[in-house]
Amino acid sequence: MKIIIVGNGAAGISAATAIRSVDKKVEIQIVSKERDAAYSLCALPYVVSKELTQKYTARLDKDFYKQLKIKTVFGSPVCKIVPERQSVILQNGKSFSYDKLLIAAGARPVVPPIEEIDKKGVFFMDTLENTKKIMNYARKNRVKKAVIIGAGFTGIEAAMALKMHQIDVVIVEMMDRILARMLDPEIAVEALKLLKSTGVEVRLGSGVKKITGEKNASGVRLSDNKLINCGLVMVSIGVRPNIEMINGSDLQVNQGIEVDQYLRTSDPSIYAAGDVAETPDYLTGVKTINAIWPNAVEQGRVAGLNMVGQETVYDGSDSINVLNIAGVPIVSMGQIEIRDKKCEIISFRNEKSFRKALIRDNVIVGFESIGPFRQLGFIWSCIKKKTDISDSKEKILRDNFVPVLQK
Ligand SMILES: Cc1cc2nc3c(=O)[nH]c(=O)nc-3n(C[C@H](O)[C@H](O)[C@H](O)COP(=O)(O)OP(=O)(O)OC[C@H]3O[C@@H](n4cnc5c(N)ncnc54)[C@H](O)[C@@H]3O)c2cc1C
């Protein structure tokens, strides 16, 4: 049997490892558009800040593939999958047939409709190769000021990384708050104060309509016509699954590729995992893409095992995000918006922290916090296990709360 895995990232590597752990014979071939051995996308902000060298960001060396007897075809994207012929076609014209296929091609940045966005000096922090170019360009062009478009998780990480090189940073965000997918408005205000305390300037409720400059970016023109001069622009407004390769096929797609509880697509010989796959959220059951590393790794593992006949059910993706601004942890878990009238919010605030939990029927369904909190692990366990917290509701968010044994 021959298995092809499209994608050499978190889900693809996890699938290959799981397959090899139970089947020493099956042929595994990883096809990936990038030339690098697998590395962690989570480390890219540290590549910008230079806190980590490539030695540490490269997760695997080439021996990994040899040891696990994995064939690799790196450096050309898959442009088409033909399920009827069980084959994948690469942009370089090569094609390979498979018995089972895993699509683990991840996601790519959304490119906003901004005039002249293809100018030199406009970057996306999406691959190791593109990320390395950012500081090379900044150094070569003596960049003193950068604009980041988008105040989400990666935009903020990028801002702080650039600040470490004494580059002034302005973040331009269309919404009225930062980290809008992670925090509610009140906690987002506190996060904004923290971000500003690092020297990052933030323009909320502002859109960029044009990148200015001759050949190279020299600024951004906002929708209200104001100009911000800068030597470098980074775009970070979200990601979109890499699913063009299945265009024209009958595979069912919604936001991402639809899969069943075994991560099998609507074609029984094709599986999908990671940022391309739409899976149920563990807490709500709603199908979505919770695009974080641990979800991709677990989905890869489950898909891999199922592909070699080890029936394994995927029980849903976690929605959890952790960010650090100025050394202060910011955490969001589960739901952050009230979805129905049964929900109530409890909160706790002191000079160092602000915490909120969303509770439905005495069960925590969402939690967010800024500042240190020793009971994060306990809260996450309550959310996942749907623990009844009626006995501790008054004190569960307090600094001095300690979980007690249940009778
Ligand atoms: C800058 C950044 C920081 C992040 N930080 C965090 C973090 O701190 N914590 C966290 O949990 N998550 C973080 N994430 C998200 C996390 O990295 C992703 O959710 C995770 O990597 C998804 O894994 P994946 O295997 O689905 O895709 P990826 O890891 O993106 O791998 C996709 C693979 O597919 C290949 N590929 C793409 N298109 C094709 C094609 N057409 N043909 C062949 N190969 C193709 C790519 O080259 C790559 O090898 C971050 C993401 C980014 C971009």
The ligand as an SDF file (V2000), in Angstrom:
LIG
                    3D

 53 58  0  0  0  0  0  0  0  0999 V2000
    3.6070   32.9520   12.4720 C   0  0  0  0  0  0  0  0  0  0  0  0
    2.7550   31.8860   13.0960 C   0  0  0  0  0  0  0  0  0  0  0  0
    2.8200   31.6680   14.4620 C   0  0  0  0  0  0  0  0  0  0  0  0
    2.0260   30.6870   15.0450 C   0  0  0  0  0  0  0  0  0  0  0  0
    2.1110   30.5140   16.4090 N   0  0  0  0  0  0  0  0  0  0  0  0
    1.3870   29.5400   16.9750 C   0  0  0  0  0  0  0  0  0  0  0  0
    1.5020   29.2950   18.3740 C   0  0  0  0  0  0  0  0  0  0  0  0
    2.2500   29.9830   19.0940 O   0  0  0  0  0  0  0  0  0  0  0  0
    0.7760   28.2850   18.9080 N   0  0  0  0  0  0  0  0  0  0  0  0
   -0.0370   27.4910   18.1550 C   0  0  0  0  0  0  0  0  0  0  0  0
   -0.6600   26.5820   18.6820 O   0  0  0  0  0  0  0  0  0  0  0  0
   -0.1820   27.7090   16.8250 N   0  0  0  0  0  0  0  0  0  0  0  0
    0.5160   28.7010   16.2120 C   0  0  0  0  0  0  0  0  0  0  0  0
    0.4020   28.9070   14.8690 N   0  0  0  0  0  0  0  0  0  0  0  0
   -0.5220   28.0530   14.0900 C   0  0  0  0  0  0  0  0  0  0  0  0
    0.0850   26.6800   13.8120 C   0  0  0  0  0  0  0  0  0  0  0  0
    1.4260   26.8250   13.4310 O   0  0  0  0  0  0  0  0  0  0  0  0
   -0.7180   25.9640   12.7190 C   0  0  0  0  0  0  0  0  0  0  0  0
   -2.0460   25.8040   13.1950 O   0  0  0  0  0  0  0  0  0  0  0  0
   -0.1440   24.5950   12.3810 C   0  0  0  0  0  0  0  0  0  0  0  0
    1.1760   24.7080   11.9000 O   0  0  0  0  0  0  0  0  0  0  0  0
   -1.0010   23.8990   11.3250 C   0  0  0  0  0  0  0  0  0  0  0  0
   -0.4080   22.7010   10.9570 O   0  0  0  0  0  0  0  0  0  0  0  0
   -0.6700   22.0720    9.5200 P   0  0  0  0  0  0  0  0  0  0  0  0
    0.1180   20.8120    9.4520 O   0  0  0  0  0  0  0  0  0  0  0  0
   -2.1050   22.0280    9.2380 O   0  0  0  0  0  0  0  0  0  0  0  0
   -0.0620   23.1330    8.5000 O   0  0  0  0  0  0  0  0  0  0  0  0
    1.4280   23.6530    8.3630 P   0  0  0  0  0  0  0  0  0  0  0  0
    2.2030   23.4170    9.6020 O   0  0  0  0  0  0  0  0  0  0  0  0
    1.2970   25.0260    7.8280 O   0  0  0  0  0  0  0  0  0  0  0  0
    2.0250   22.7190    7.2280 O   0  0  0  0  0  0  0  0  0  0  0  0
    1.5210   22.7480    5.9170 C   0  0  0  0  0  0  0  0  0  0  0  0
    2.5020   22.0820    5.0010 C   0  0  0  0  0  0  0  0  0  0  0  0
    1.9050   21.9720    3.6950 O   0  0  0  0  0  0  0  0  0  0  0  0
    2.7880   22.4650    2.7080 C   0  0  0  0  0  0  0  0  0  0  0  0
    1.9710   22.9200    1.5770 N   0  0  0  0  0  0  0  0  0  0  0  0
    1.1540   23.9770    1.5020 C   0  0  0  0  0  0  0  0  0  0  0  0
    0.5500   24.0210    0.2940 N   0  0  0  0  0  0  0  0  0  0  0  0
    0.9870   22.9440   -0.3820 C   0  0  0  0  0  0  0  0  0  0  0  0
    0.7430   22.4360   -1.6920 C   0  0  0  0  0  0  0  0  0  0  0  0
   -0.0950   23.0310   -2.5350 N   0  0  0  0  0  0  0  0  0  0  0  0
    1.3850   21.3270   -2.0730 N   0  0  0  0  0  0  0  0  0  0  0  0
    2.2580   20.6960   -1.2190 C   0  0  0  0  0  0  0  0  0  0  0  0
    2.5360   21.1340    0.0000 N   0  0  0  0  0  0  0  0  0  0  0  0
    1.9010   22.2360    0.4230 C   0  0  0  0  0  0  0  0  0  0  0  0
    3.5720   23.5530    3.4300 C   0  0  0  0  0  0  0  0  0  0  0  0
    4.7770   23.8260    2.7780 O   0  0  0  0  0  0  0  0  0  0  0  0
    3.7930   22.8630    4.7930 C   0  0  0  0  0  0  0  0  0  0  0  0
    4.8620   21.9590    4.7300 O   0  0  0  0  0  0  0  0  0  0  0  0
    1.1750   29.8820   14.2490 C   0  0  0  0  0  0  0  0  0  0  0  0
    1.1210   30.0970   12.8670 C   0  0  0  0  0  0  0  0  0  0  0  0
    1.9070   31.0860   12.2900 C   0  0  0  0  0  0  0  0  0  0  0  0
    1.8430   31.3090   10.7840 C   0  0  0  0  0  0  0  0  0  0  0  0
  1  2  1  0
  2  3  1  0
  2 52  2  0
  3  4  2  0
  4  5  1  0
  4 50  1  0
  5  6  2  0
  6  7  1  0
  6 13  1  0
  7  8  2  0
  7  9  1  0
  9 10  1  0
 10 11  2  0
 10 12  1  0
 12 13  2  0
 13 14  1  0
 14 15  1  0
 14 50  1  0
 15 16  1  0
 16 17  1  0
 16 18  1  0
 18 19  1  0
 18 20  1  0
 20 21  1  0
 20 22  1  0
 22 23  1  0
 23 24  1  0
 24 25  2  0
 24 26  1  0
 24 27  1  0
 27 28  1  0
 28 29  2  0
 28 30  1  0
 28 31  1  0
 31 32  1  0
 32 33  1  0
 33 34  1  0
 33 48  1  0
 34 35  1  0
 35 36  1  0
 35 46  1  0
 36 37  1  0
 36 45  1  0
 37 38  2  0
 38 39  1  0
 39 40  1  0
 39 45  2  0
 40 41  1  0
 40 42  2  0
 42 43  1  0
 43 44  2  0
 44 45  1  0
 46 47  1  0
 46 48  1  0
 48 49  1  0
 50 51  2  0
 51 52  1  0
 52 53  1  0
M  END
$$$$
